[in-house]
Amino acid sequence: MLSVSSNTDLLDLSSNELPECFVITHCVRVNLEVPDLNRSFKQAKDIIEKTPRTKIIKQSDSYIHAESTTKLMHYVDDLEVKAIQEKKLLQIRSESRIGLGDMGANKKRVDLLTYSLTSNN
């Protein structure tokens, strides 16, 4: 197995955004424009707290870092959500810590969170 990322706290403090995905076979990042950023951020937190095999390990008023364990192989992936006030944007990023592929787990995780957020607004 190839270890690609074991970095927690992936937030790029210089740009106030989550980092881009460099290995797209195991990482997904989306920018979601939402009408009420604070409400959507709280909804994201609530959804993550109810997501099976997912635990929030760090949070602030505008940032959530959670660890999500895959169902089949029990790998730990990093899930991050960042509210960017100046852009009225919610960034969501999910990345595998090991390997070069994820069998679509990160895309599915981000898609489900995005769908839950947009269907509730």
C-alpha positions as CSV (number, residue, x, y, z in Angstrom):
1,M,0.0,0.0,0.0
2,L,1.1,3.5,-0.8
3,S,0.6,6.1,1.9
4,V,-0.5,9.3,0.2
5,S,-1.8,11.5,3.0
6,S,-1.8,11.2,6.7
7,N,-2.1,14.9,7.2
8,T,-4.9,16.0,9.5
9,D,-5.8,19.7,9.6
10,L,-5.4,20.1,5.8
11,L,-6.7,23.7,5.8
12,D,-4.5,26.1,3.8
13,L,-4.3,29.0,6.2
14,S,-2.7,31.3,3.6
15,S,-5.7,31.1,1.3
16,N,-8.5,30.3,3.8
17,E,-9.6,27.5,1.5
18,L,-9.3,23.7,1.6
19,P,-6.4,22.4,-0.6
20,E,-7.0,21.3,-4.1
21,C,-7.0,17.6,-4.8
22,F,-3.8,16.5,-6.5
23,V,-4.5,12.8,-6.9
24,I,-8.1,12.8,-8.2
25,T,-8.4,9.0,-8.0
26,H,-8.8,9.3,-4.2
27,C,-9.8,12.9,-3.5
28,V,-12.9,15.1,-4.2
29,R,-13.3,18.8,-3.5
30,V,-16.4,20.8,-4.4
31,N,-17.4,24.4,-4.0
32,L,-21.1,24.8,-3.1
33,E,-22.8,28.2,-3.3
34,V,-25.5,28.3,-0.7
35,P,-28.1,31.0,0.1
36,D,-27.5,31.0,3.9
37,L,-23.9,30.0,4.7
38,N,-24.3,29.7,8.4
39,R,-27.4,27.6,8.2
40,S,-25.8,25.3,5.6
41,F,-22.7,24.9,7.7
42,K,-24.8,23.9,10.7
43,Q,-26.7,21.5,8.5
44,A,-23.5,20.0,7.2
45,K,-22.3,19.4,10.8
46,D,-25.6,17.8,11.7
47,I,-25.5,15.5,8.7
48,I,-21.9,14.5,9.4
49,E,-22.7,13.7,13.1
50,K,-25.5,11.4,11.9
51,T,-23.4,9.7,9.2
52,P,-22.4,6.1,10.1
53,R,-18.7,5.4,10.7
54,T,-17.9,9.2,10.8
55,K,-16.6,11.1,13.7
56,I,-15.9,14.9,14.0
57,I,-12.4,15.3,15.4
58,K,-11.9,19.0,15.1
59,Q,-14.3,21.9,14.5
60,S,-14.6,25.7,14.7
61,D,-17.2,28.3,13.7
62,S,-16.2,27.8,10.0
63,Y,-14.3,24.5,9.8
64,I,-15.1,20.8,10.4
65,H,-12.6,17.9,10.1
66,A,-14.1,14.4,10.4
67,E,-12.7,11.0,10.0
68,S,-14.8,8.6,8.0
69,T,-14.1,4.9,8.0
70,T,-14.9,3.0,4.8
71,K,-17.4,0.2,5.2
72,L,-15.7,-2.5,3.2
73,M,-12.0,-2.1,4.0
74,H,-12.2,0.0,7.2
75,Y,-9.8,2.6,5.8
76,V,-9.9,6.1,7.4
77,D,-10.6,9.0,5.1
78,D,-10.5,12.7,5.9
79,L,-13.7,14.7,5.4
80,E,-13.5,18.5,5.7
81,V,-16.1,21.3,5.4
82,K,-15.1,24.9,5.3
83,A,-17.4,27.9,5.3
84,I,-15.8,30.8,3.4
85,Q,-17.8,33.9,4.4
86,E,-16.3,36.3,1.9
87,K,-17.2,34.1,-1.1
88,K,-20.5,32.8,0.4
89,L,-19.1,29.4,-0.3
90,L,-19.2,26.0,1.4
91,Q,-16.2,23.8,0.4
92,I,-16.4,20.1,1.0
93,R,-13.4,17.8,0.6
94,S,-12.9,14.1,1.1
95,E,-9.6,12.3,0.7
96,S,-8.3,8.8,1.3
97,R,-5.2,8.7,3.6
98,I,-3.7,5.6,1.8
99,G,-3.6,4.2,-1.6
100,L,-4.1,5.6,-5.1
101,G,-7.8,4.8,-5.5
102,D,-10.9,4.6,-3.3
103,M,-13.4,2.7,-5.4
104,G,-15.5,5.9,-5.5
105,A,-15.9,6.2,-1.7
106,N,-14.9,9.9,-1.5
107,K,-17.1,11.0,-4.5
108,K,-20.0,9.2,-3.0
109,R,-19.5,10.7,0.4
110,V,-19.2,14.3,-1.0
111,D,-22.2,13.7,-3.4
112,L,-24.4,12.5,-0.5
113,L,-23.5,15.4,1.7
114,T,-24.0,17.9,-1.2
115,Y,-27.3,16.3,-2.1
116,S,-28.5,16.5,1.5
117,L,-27.5,20.1,1.8
118,T,-29.1,21.2,-1.5
119,S,-32.3,19.3,-1.0
120,N,-32.8,21.0,2.4
121,N,-32.3,24.5,1.2
